[in-house]
């Protein structure tokens, strides 16, 4: 099945400033295209039973994994191990970030 992201509607996320388009939704995980508006900040959280990953398509989001903070750019890839605190911030006042975020459940 071919998915054309431009034809999918943006879904409002649980956190203000985060929007998603579901590309894959399976029992053991999924993949979303995620838009992060300027100055949006996803609170620090963790997942006890899944590993997530982030691929940066556009923008320079700040990715926090455990105690480390990374300033990212297009093409960067991050893994967020299960049970590890993590967060995403867009500290830009003008530019959105576009990310592919996926999860694999155990």
C-alpha positions as CSV (number, residue, x, y, z in Angstrom):
1,X,0.0,0.0,0.0
2,X,1.4,3.4,-1.0
3,X,0.9,6.3,1.5
4,X,1.0,9.8,0.2
5,X,1.6,12.1,3.3
6,X,0.4,15.2,1.5
7,X,-3.1,13.6,1.2
8,X,-3.3,12.8,4.9
9,X,-4.8,15.3,7.4
10,X,-2.8,16.7,10.3
11,X,-4.1,15.3,13.6
12,X,-3.8,17.4,16.7
13,X,-1.4,15.9,19.1
14,X,-1.8,15.4,22.9
15,X,0.5,18.3,23.5
16,X,-0.1,21.8,22.1
17,X,2.1,22.6,19.1
18,X,2.6,19.0,18.0
19,X,0.7,17.6,15.0
20,X,0.9,14.2,13.3
21,X,0.1,12.2,10.3
22,X,0.0,8.4,10.9
23,X,2.0,6.5,8.4
24,X,2.0,3.1,10.0
25,X,-0.1,1.9,13.0
26,X,0.5,-1.7,14.1
27,X,0.0,-3.6,17.3
28,X,3.8,-3.6,18.0
29,X,4.5,0.0,17.0
30,X,4.1,2.7,14.4
31,X,5.5,5.6,12.5
32,X,4.2,9.2,12.3
33,X,5.1,12.3,10.4
34,X,5.2,15.0,13.1
35,X,5.1,18.8,12.7
36,X,6.4,20.9,15.7
37,X,5.4,24.6,15.6
38,X,7.8,27.3,16.9
39,X,8.4,27.4,20.6
40,X,6.5,24.1,21.2
41,X,7.9,21.9,24.0
42,X,6.9,18.2,24.6
43,X,7.3,17.5,28.4
44,X,9.9,15.1,29.6
45,X,8.4,11.6,29.7
46,X,9.4,7.9,29.3
47,X,7.8,4.7,28.0
48,X,8.2,1.5,30.0
49,X,7.7,-0.8,27.1
50,X,8.7,0.8,23.8
51,X,11.8,2.2,22.1
52,X,11.2,5.3,19.9
53,X,13.2,6.9,17.2
54,X,13.3,10.3,15.6
55,X,14.5,11.3,12.1
56,X,14.8,15.1,11.5
57,X,13.4,16.1,8.0
58,X,13.4,19.9,8.6
59,X,14.3,22.3,11.3
60,X,16.6,22.2,14.4
61,X,14.7,20.6,17.2
62,X,16.4,20.1,20.6
63,X,16.2,16.5,21.6
64,X,16.7,15.5,25.2
65,X,17.6,11.9,26.0
66,X,18.3,11.1,29.6
67,X,20.7,13.8,30.9
68,X,22.0,14.8,27.4
69,X,20.6,17.6,25.2
70,X,21.2,17.6,21.5
71,X,20.7,20.4,19.0
72,X,19.8,18.6,15.8
73,X,19.7,19.4,12.1
74,X,18.2,17.8,8.9
75,X,19.3,14.2,8.6
76,X,20.0,13.5,12.2
77,X,18.7,10.3,13.7
78,X,18.1,9.5,17.4
79,X,17.0,6.4,19.3
80,X,15.1,6.8,22.6
81,X,15.6,3.7,24.7
82,X,12.7,2.3,26.7
83,X,12.3,3.6,30.2
84,X,14.6,6.6,29.4
85,X,13.4,10.2,30.0
86,X,13.2,12.2,26.7
87,X,11.7,15.3,25.2
88,X,11.5,17.4,22.0
89,X,11.6,21.2,21.9
90,X,11.4,23.6,19.0
91,X,13.2,26.7,20.3
92,X,12.9,28.6,17.0
93,X,10.5,31.6,17.1
94,X,9.9,31.3,13.3
95,X,10.5,27.9,11.9
96,X,8.6,24.6,12.2
97,X,10.3,21.3,12.6
98,X,9.3,18.2,10.6
99,X,10.1,14.8,12.0
100,X,9.5,11.1,11.5
101,X,8.9,9.5,14.8
102,X,8.5,5.8,15.3
103,X,8.0,3.3,18.1
104,X,8.7,-0.3,18.6
105,X,6.8,-2.0,21.5
106,X,8.2,-5.0,23.3
